[in-house]
Amino acid sequence: MYQLGARFGIERRTVSATLHRHGVPMRRRGLAPEQIDDAIHLYNLGWSLARVGRHLGVDSTTVLAKLRQRGIPTRDAHGRPRA
């Protein structure tokens, strides 16, 4: 969806809504539990959310959501702890 959005200059949500409207089956990639452990390890080494996401083949928002679910404190874009 991200690639389609970028290709056609529309938001991911618009792509998703259009695909759903036309009955296109969706796949959920997400992260397996061991991948989440890997993401936490890499993030704690100082990797950015974007870098961890690229490494694992998912969007940075997926990584952020999984870190939050596990209670891992996150940093802002400048490396400071988030409030």
N, C-alpha and C positions, 0 to 999 in steps of 0.2 A: 504494500500500500504506500509506503514511503517513496519507493522508486517510481511508482505510477504517478503519485502526486507531484514529484519533482519533474518528471517527464512532461506532464501536461500542465504544470503551473497551477495546480489546485491543492487544497489541503487534504491531508490523509483522511480526515473525517468525511470529506466529500467523496473520496474514492470508496471508502467503506460503505457509506450510505447508498451509493450507486450500485455497488456490487451486491449488497443485501437486497436492494429493490429488485434486482434481476435474478435473484435466487442463486447466486454464485456461492458454492460452499467455501467456507473459510477454514483455514488451518491455524491452530494456535501453536506457536513455537515455544515461547516462554523459555524458562531455564529449568533444567533438572536440578534436584537437590545438590548433587556434587558440583554442578556448574555454579550454583549460588555460593557454595563454599569457596570455590576458586575465585569468584568475583570479589568476595569479601577479602580474601588473602591479597589479591592484586590491588584492590582499593586501599587496603591498609599499608601496602608498600608505597603508596603515593600516586598510583595510576589515577587518571581522571575517569569519570563515569563514561565519557565518550570513548576513551581508549579501551576500557574494560568491555564496553558494549561491542566495539569493533572486533576485539579479540574473540568474543563469544558469539558473534554473529547476530546480535540483537541491538535494539535501540538503547540509548543511554537512559531513557525514561523507564525502560524495563529493569535495568540494573538498579536505578534509584528506588523503584518500588520494592524490589526484592531486599535491598539493604534495609529499607525502612521496616519491612515486615519482620526482619530479623533483629530489629532494634539497634542497628549499626549507626552511630553518629556520622553524619555526612558533612562535607565541606562545600562552601560556595565556590564560584569560579575563581576566586582569588586565594583559595586554600584555607580560608577561615572557617571555623565551625559554624554551622547553620544554627540560627536561633530556634 
